[in-house]
Amino acid sequence: SYDYFQFVQQWPPTNCRARKRP
């Protein structure tokens, strides 16, 4: 959920995967 989005924002390495999995 939103918590996951914020967690990814702190981890740039997962930015690529976060963009595909919002």
PDB file of N, CA, C and O in Angstrom:
ATOM      1  N   SER A   1       0.854  -1.208   0.000  1.00  0.00           N
ATOM      2  CA  SER A   1       0.000   0.000   0.000  1.00  0.00           C
ATOM      3  C   SER A   1       0.888   1.255   0.000  1.00  0.00           C
ATOM      4  O   SER A   1       1.998   1.244  -0.532  1.00  0.00           O
ATOM      5  N   TYR A   2       0.388   2.309   0.592  1.00  0.00           N
ATOM      6  CA  TYR A   2       1.165   3.557   0.621  1.00  0.00           C
ATOM      7  C   TYR A   2       2.481   3.358   1.379  1.00  0.00           C
ATOM      8  O   TYR A   2       3.507   3.939   1.022  1.00  0.00           O
ATOM      9  N   ASP A   3       2.440   2.546   2.407  1.00  0.00           N
ATOM     10  CA  ASP A   3       3.654   2.308   3.202  1.00  0.00           C
ATOM     11  C   ASP A   3       4.756   1.733   2.308  1.00  0.00           C
ATOM     12  O   ASP A   3       5.930   2.072   2.459  1.00  0.00           O
ATOM     13  N   TYR A   4       4.375   0.885   1.402  1.00  0.00           N
ATOM     14  CA  TYR A   4       5.354   0.261   0.500  1.00  0.00           C
ATOM     15  C   TYR A   4       5.995   1.317  -0.412  1.00  0.00           C
ATOM     16  O   TYR A   4       7.199   1.293  -0.667  1.00  0.00           O
ATOM     17  N   PHE A   5       5.171   2.227  -0.887  1.00  0.00           N
ATOM     18  CA  PHE A   5       5.669   3.291  -1.771  1.00  0.00           C
ATOM     19  C   PHE A   5       6.708   4.150  -1.048  1.00  0.00           C
ATOM     20  O   PHE A   5       7.738   4.516  -1.613  1.00  0.00           O
ATOM     21  N   GLN A   6       6.409   4.458   0.210  1.00  0.00           N
ATOM     22  CA  GLN A   6       7.342   5.295   0.994  1.00  0.00           C
ATOM     23  C   GLN A   6       8.630   4.520   1.277  1.00  0.00           C
ATOM     24  O   GLN A   6       9.719   5.095   1.281  1.00  0.00           O
ATOM     25  N   PHE A   7       8.501   3.246   1.508  1.00  0.00           N
ATOM     26  CA  PHE A   7       9.672   2.407   1.796  1.00  0.00           C
ATOM     27  C   PHE A   7      10.600   2.345   0.577  1.00  0.00           C
ATOM     28  O   PHE A   7      11.823   2.358   0.714  1.00  0.00           O
ATOM     29  N   VAL A   8      10.013   2.279  -0.586  1.00  0.00           N
ATOM     30  CA  VAL A   8      10.798   2.226  -1.829  1.00  0.00           C
ATOM     31  C   VAL A   8      11.490   3.566  -2.079  1.00  0.00           C
ATOM     32  O   VAL A   8      12.604   3.616  -2.600  1.00  0.00           O
ATOM     33  N   GLN A   9      10.822   4.631  -1.706  1.00  0.00           N
ATOM     34  CA  GLN A   9      11.420   5.965  -1.922  1.00  0.00           C
ATOM     35  C   GLN A   9      12.730   6.091  -1.145  1.00  0.00           C
ATOM     36  O   GLN A   9      13.639   6.818  -1.547  1.00  0.00           O
ATOM     37  N   GLN A  10      12.808   5.373  -0.032  1.00  0.00           N
ATOM     38  CA  GLN A  10      14.038   5.421   0.770  1.00  0.00           C
ATOM     39  C   GLN A  10      15.107   4.521   0.143  1.00  0.00           C
ATOM     40  O   GLN A  10      16.297   4.676   0.420  1.00  0.00           O
ATOM     41  N   TRP A  11      14.684   3.595  -0.689  1.00  0.00           N
ATOM     42  CA  TRP A  11      15.622   2.657  -1.335  1.00  0.00           C
ATOM     43  C   TRP A  11      15.660   2.885  -2.845  1.00  0.00           C
ATOM     44  O   TRP A  11      14.835   2.337  -3.576  1.00  0.00           O
ATOM     45  N   PRO A  12      16.599   3.678  -3.304  1.00  0.00           N
ATOM     46  CA  PRO A  12      16.743   3.979  -4.750  1.00  0.00           C
ATOM     47  C   PRO A  12      16.950   2.722  -5.598  1.00  0.00           C
ATOM     48  O   PRO A  12      16.475   2.666  -6.732  1.00  0.00           O
ATOM     49  N   PRO A  13      17.655   1.704  -5.067  1.00  0.00           N
ATOM     50  CA  PRO A  13      17.894   0.468  -5.829  1.00  0.00           C
ATOM     51  C   PRO A  13      16.590  -0.243  -6.203  1.00  0.00           C
ATOM     52  O   PRO A  13      16.546  -0.995  -7.176  1.00  0.00           O
ATOM     53  N   THR A  14      15.542  -0.006  -5.436  1.00  0.00           N
ATOM     54  CA  THR A  14      14.266  -0.693  -5.713  1.00  0.00           C
ATOM     55  C   THR A  14      13.328   0.233  -6.486  1.00  0.00           C
ATOM     56  O   THR A  14      12.168  -0.103  -6.725  1.00  0.00           O
ATOM     57  N   ASN A  15      13.831   1.380  -6.867  1.00  0.00           N
ATOM     58  CA  ASN A  15      12.990   2.349  -7.578  1.00  0.00           C
ATOM     59  C   ASN A  15      12.460   1.724  -8.872  1.00  0.00           C
ATOM     60  O   ASN A  15      11.300   1.923  -9.235  1.00  0.00           O
ATOM     61  N   CYS A  16      13.299   0.984  -9.549  1.00  0.00           N
ATOM     62  CA  CYS A  16      12.897   0.363 -10.826  1.00  0.00           C
ATOM     63  C   CYS A  16      11.731  -0.602 -10.585  1.00  0.00           C
ATOM     64  O   CYS A  16      10.774  -0.625 -11.359  1.00  0.00           O
ATOM     65  N   ARG A  17      11.811  -1.375  -9.542  1.00  0.00           N
ATOM     66  CA  ARG A  17      10.760  -2.381  -9.261  1.00  0.00           C
ATOM     67  C   ARG A  17       9.547  -1.662  -8.657  1.00  0.00           C
ATOM     68  O   ARG A  17       8.410  -2.074  -8.887  1.00  0.00           O
ATOM     69  N   ALA A  18       9.771  -0.638  -7.919  1.00  0.00           N
ATOM     70  CA  ALA A  18       8.654   0.081  -7.271  1.00  0.00           C
ATOM     71  C   ALA A  18       7.800   0.734  -8.358  1.00  0.00           C
ATOM     72  O   ALA A  18       6.576   0.782  -8.237  1.00  0.00           O
ATOM     73  N   ARG A  19       8.424   1.229  -9.400  1.00  0.00           N
ATOM     74  CA  ARG A  19       7.659   1.916 -10.474  1.00  0.00           C
ATOM     75  C   ARG A  19       6.751   0.892 -11.166  1.00  0.00           C
ATOM     76  O   ARG A  19       5.646   1.230 -11.588  1.00  0.00           O
ATOM     77  N   LYS A  20       7.199  -0.314 -11.278  1.00  0.00           N
ATOM     78  CA  LYS A  20       6.361  -1.346 -11.946  1.00  0.00           C
ATOM     79  C   LYS A  20       5.333  -1.896 -10.957  1.00  0.00           C
ATOM     80  O   LYS A  20       4.283  -2.394 -11.364  1.00  0.00           O
ATOM     81  N   ARG A  21       5.634  -1.806  -9.655  1.00  0.00           N
ATOM     82  CA  ARG A  21       4.694  -2.365  -8.640  1.00  0.00           C
ATOM     83  C   ARG A  21       4.295  -1.255  -7.671  1.00  0.00           C
ATOM     84  O   ARG A  21       4.809  -1.210  -6.553  1.00  0.00           O
ATOM     85  N   PRO A  22       3.407  -0.372  -8.064  1.00  0.00           N
ATOM     86  CA  PRO A  22       2.986   0.763  -7.215  1.00  0.00           C
ATOM     87  C   PRO A  22       2.181   0.365  -5.988  1.00  0.00           C
ATOM     88  O   PRO A  22       1.777   1.227  -5.208  1.00  0.00           O
TER      89      PRO A  22
END
